[in-house]
Amino acid sequence: MTPNNFATVRDILRYAITSFNTEKLFFGHGTNNAFDEAAYLILHTLKLPLDQLEPFLDARLLQGEIDNLLRVIMRRTEDRVPAAYITNEAWLGGYRFFVDERVIVPRSFIAELIPEHFSPWVQDPAQVANILDVCTGSGCLPILLADAFPQAQVDAVDISAEALQVARRNVDDYELGDRINLVESDLYTKLPARKYDLIISNPPYVNSDSMSKLPKEYLQEPQIALAGGKDGMDLVRKIVKGAAQRLTPNGVLIVEIGNERAYAEAAFPELELTWVTTSAGDDMVFLLTADQLQHLA
């Protein structure tokens, strides 16, 4: 089909959906179906409100707009570039973040738990003074945490200097530079000597077998932010062990491990992991208290 066959937004939308379904694209970076992905890319490219497709469906497009839209559709279908990298934005917990290929596209079930202040495990949110986010990537979770815990200072750690450049942009966009401290560090190694009331992490946890089967869209992301070793627990083990020395007496550690519950339980047979309910079920995020980790300190 040539650009001359298109006249309206409806024409492009239909074409994009058919193309996405024909190419069997993988949807896991903000949408879960071809219609929503196509609508988002079209509205963003045309600089229209992202929640108002219907009024514009029969609007006639300029030739330059058609050309731009077809380029976007081609990047998504032929190059398998995630939509977030095409638009340089991602949404998490109602917040918009800048993203590019230096970071994985923000997605975390921990974000669902932040508005409730991790109740009932955090008994008094107002007393939370120091929070640590390990493997921060784009800095999305520290920004949500800083808003939810206005009395707290947040340290955000990542081994990737490039990821921290993206995080800095997002922190500055939300004017939280005075409350979020970005640290280039291999986990805990370069952190200040302080203890934390709350440590969270959405680390690399994909096991090596699953890494070999990832969709092409995920292969566009920094692999260092995904690969967790043979059982996916290489960094998780270090995060759990290090938290023992970093938590306050009433502190808690919260770690996201995706579909790796069996590997997580096998990695920590001596610990009774508390599995926190999220929209994906009861096996994506686990919690440990400082008391549970005392013997590791």
C-alpha positions in Angstrom: 0.0 0.0 0.0 1.4 3.4 -0.9 1.0 6.7 1.0 -1.6 7.9 -1.6 -4.0 5.2 -0.4 -4.3 6.9 3.0 -6.5 9.9 3.8 -7.6 9.8 7.4 -6.5 8.7 10.9 -8.9 5.8 10.6 -7.1 4.6 7.5 -3.7 4.7 9.2 -5.1 3.1 12.3 -6.5 0.2 10.4 -3.3 -0.3 8.4 -1.2 -0.2 11.6 -3.3 -2.8 13.4 -3.2 -5.1 10.5 0.6 -4.7 10.2 1.2 -5.3 13.9 -1.0 -8.4 13.9 0.5 -9.7 10.6 4.1 -9.3 11.9 3.0 -10.9 15.3 4.6 -8.1 17.3 5.1 -8.6 21.1 3.3 -6.1 23.3 4.8 -5.8 26.8 6.0 -2.2 27.0 2.9 -0.3 28.0 0.1 -1.8 25.9 -1.0 -5.4 25.4 -2.7 -5.4 22.0 -2.3 -4.1 18.5 -5.2 -1.6 18.7 -3.9 0.2 21.8 -0.3 0.3 20.5 -1.4 1.7 17.1 -3.6 4.3 18.7 -0.9 5.4 21.1 1.8 5.7 18.3 -0.6 7.6 16.0 -1.8 10.1 18.6 1.7 10.7 19.9 3.1 11.3 16.4 0.3 13.7 15.6 0.7 15.4 18.9 -2.9 14.8 19.8 -4.3 14.0 23.3 -3.5 10.4 24.1 -7.0 9.7 25.5 -9.0 11.2 22.6 -8.9 9.0 19.5 -12.5 9.1 18.5 -12.8 12.8 17.6 -9.9 12.6 15.2 -10.6 9.3 13.4 -12.0 10.9 10.3 -9.7 13.9 10.2 -7.9 14.1 6.9 -4.1 13.9 7.1 -1.5 16.0 5.4 1.0 14.1 3.2 3.8 14.9 5.6 1.8 13.5 8.5 1.1 10.3 6.5 4.8 9.9 5.8 5.8 10.4 9.4 3.2 7.9 10.6 4.3 5.2 8.1 7.9 5.7 9.2 6.8 5.1 12.8 4.8 2.0 11.8 7.8 0.6 9.9 10.1 1.1 12.9 7.7 -0.8 15.1 7.0 -3.6 12.6 10.3 -4.1 10.7 12.9 -3.1 13.4 10.7 -4.3 16.3 11.6 -1.1 18.2 9.4 -0.8 21.4 6.9 2.0 21.2 8.5 3.8 24.2 11.8 4.1 22.3 10.0 5.5 19.3 8.2 8.2 21.3 10.9 8.6 24.0 8.3 8.3 26.7 6.8 5.7 29.0 4.1 5.8 31.7 4.2 4.2 35.1 1.8 4.7 37.9 0.3 7.7 36.1 3.7 9.4 35.7 5.4 10.2 32.4 9.1 9.4 32.0 11.7 10.1 29.3 13.2 6.8 28.0 15.6 5.7 25.3 17.8 2.7 24.5 20.0 3.4 27.5 17.4 2.0 29.9 14.8 -0.7 29.9 11.3 0.5 29.4 9.8 1.3 32.9 7.5 -1.5 34.1 7.3 -2.7 37.7 4.7 -4.2 39.9 6.4 -2.4 42.8 4.8 0.8 41.4 1.4 -0.6 42.3 2.4 -0.9 46.0 3.8 2.6 46.4 0.5 4.6 46.7 -0.5 2.4 49.6 2.9 3.0 51.3 3.6 -0.8 51.3 0.9 -1.3 54.0 0.8 -3.1 56.3 4.5 -3.8 56.4 5.4 -0.1 56.6 3.4 0.9 59.7 4.1 4.6 59.8 4.9 6.2 56.4 5.6 9.5 58.0 8.6 7.9 59.9 10.3 6.7 56.7 13.4 8.9 56.5 15.7 7.0 54.1 14.8 4.9 51.1 17.1 3.0 48.7 16.3 1.9 45.2 18.8 -0.7 43.8 19.1 -1.0 40.0 17.2 2.2 39.4 17.4 2.4 35.6 15.4 5.4 34.4 14.8 6.6 38.0 11.0 6.0 37.8 10.5 4.2 41.1 12.5 6.8 43.2 10.3 9.5 41.7 7.1 7.7 42.7 8.6 7.0 46.1 9.7 10.6 46.7 6.1 11.7 46.1 4.6 9.0 48.3 7.0 9.5 51.1 7.5 13.3 51.2 9.7 13.2 54.4 12.1 10.8 52.9 15.4 11.1 51.1 15.9 8.6 48.3 19.2 7.1 47.2 19.0 5.5 43.7 21.8 3.2 42.5 22.7 1.8 39.1 25.9 0.4 37.7 25.2 2.0 34.3 26.4 5.6 33.9 24.3 5.8 30.8 21.1 4.7 32.7 21.8 7.4 35.3 22.0 10.1 32.6 18.4 9.2 31.8 17.5 9.0 35.5 19.0 12.5 36.0 16.8 13.9 33.2 13.7 12.4 34.8 14.6 13.5 38.3 15.2 17.0 37.0 11.9 17.0 35.1 10.1 16.4 38.4 12.3 18.9 40.3 13.3 16.3 42.8 17.1 16.7 42.7 17.2 17.9 46.3 15.6 14.6 47.5 16.8 11.9 45.1 20.5 11.1 45.2 21.7 9.2 42.1 24.7 7.0 42.7 26.8 5.1 40.1 27.6 1.9 42.0 27.7 -1.8 41.8 24.9 -2.4 44.2 25.9 -1.2 47.6 29.6 -0.7 47.1 29.7 3.1 46.7 26.7 4.1 48.9 27.0 6.5 51.8 27.2 4.9 55.2 23.6 5.0 56.2 20.8 2.6 57.0 17.5 2.6 55.2 13.9 2.2 56.4 13.0 0.8 53.0 15.0 -0.9 50.3 13.4 -1.8 47.0 14.7 -3.3 43.8 13.5 -4.4 40.4 16.8 -6.0 39.4 17.9 -8.1 36.4 16.3 -11.4 37.1 15.7 -13.2 33.8 17.2 -16.7 33.9 19.6 -17.7 31.1 17.1 -20.1 29.5 14.5 -17.4 29.3 17.0 -14.9 28.0 17.5 -17.1 25.0 13.8 -17.0 24.2 13.1 -13.3 24.7 11.0 -11.5 22.0 12.8 -9.3 19.6 11.4 -6.2 21.3 13.2 -7.1 24.6 16.4 -7.6 22.7 16.3 -3.9 21.9 16.8 -3.2 25.7 20.1 -3.1 27.6 20.7 -6.8 28.3 22.6 -5.9 31.5 19.3 -4.7 32.9 17.6 -8.1 32.2 20.0 -11.0 32.5 20.2 -12.5 36.0 22.4 -15.5 35.4 21.6 -19.2 35.1 18.7 -19.1 37.6 18.1 -15.3 37.4 19.2 -14.8 41.0 22.8 -13.7 40.6 22.1 -10.1 41.7 19.1 -10.9 43.9 21.3 -13.0 46.2 23.7 -10.0 46.6 20.9 -7.6 47.1 19.3 -9.7 49.9 22.6 -10.3 51.6 23.7 -6.7 51.5 20.3 -5.5 52.7 21.0 -7.2 56.0 23.6 -4.6 56.9 21.7 -1.7 55.4 18.2 -1.9 56.9 17.1 -0.1 60.1 15.8 -2.4 62.8 12.2 -2.0 61.5 13.2 -1.8 57.8 11.9 -3.9 55.0 13.3 -5.1 51.7 11.0 -5.5 48.7 12.3 -7.2 45.5 10.6 -7.9 42.2 11.5 -11.1 40.5 8.9 -11.5 37.7 8.2 -15.1 36.9 11.1 -16.5 38.9 9.3 -17.4 42.1 10.5 -21.0 42.0 14.1 -19.9 41.6 13.8 -17.3 44.3 12.5 -19.8 46.8 15.3 -22.2 45.9 17.9 -19.5 46.3 16.7 -18.6 49.8 15.5 -21.9 51.4 16.3 -20.6 54.9 14.1 -17.5 54.5 10.3 -17.5 54.5 9.7 -15.0 51.7 6.5 -13.0 52.0 4.8 -12.8 48.6 3.0 -9.5 48.0 -0.2 -9.4 46.0 -0.1 -7.4 42.7 -2.2 -7.2 39.6 -0.3 -10.1 38.2 -0.9 -12.4 41.2 1.0 -13.4 44.3 4.4 -14.4 42.9 6.0 -11.4 41.3 7.3 -9.5 44.4 8.7 -10.7 47.7 9.3 -9.0 51.0 11.7 -9.6 53.8 12.1 -7.8 57.1 15.2 -6.7 58.9 14.5 -9.3 61.6 14.5 -12.1 59.0 17.9 -10.9 57.6 19.7 -10.5 60.9 21.6 -13.8 60.6 23.0 -12.6 57.3 24.5 -9.4 58.7 
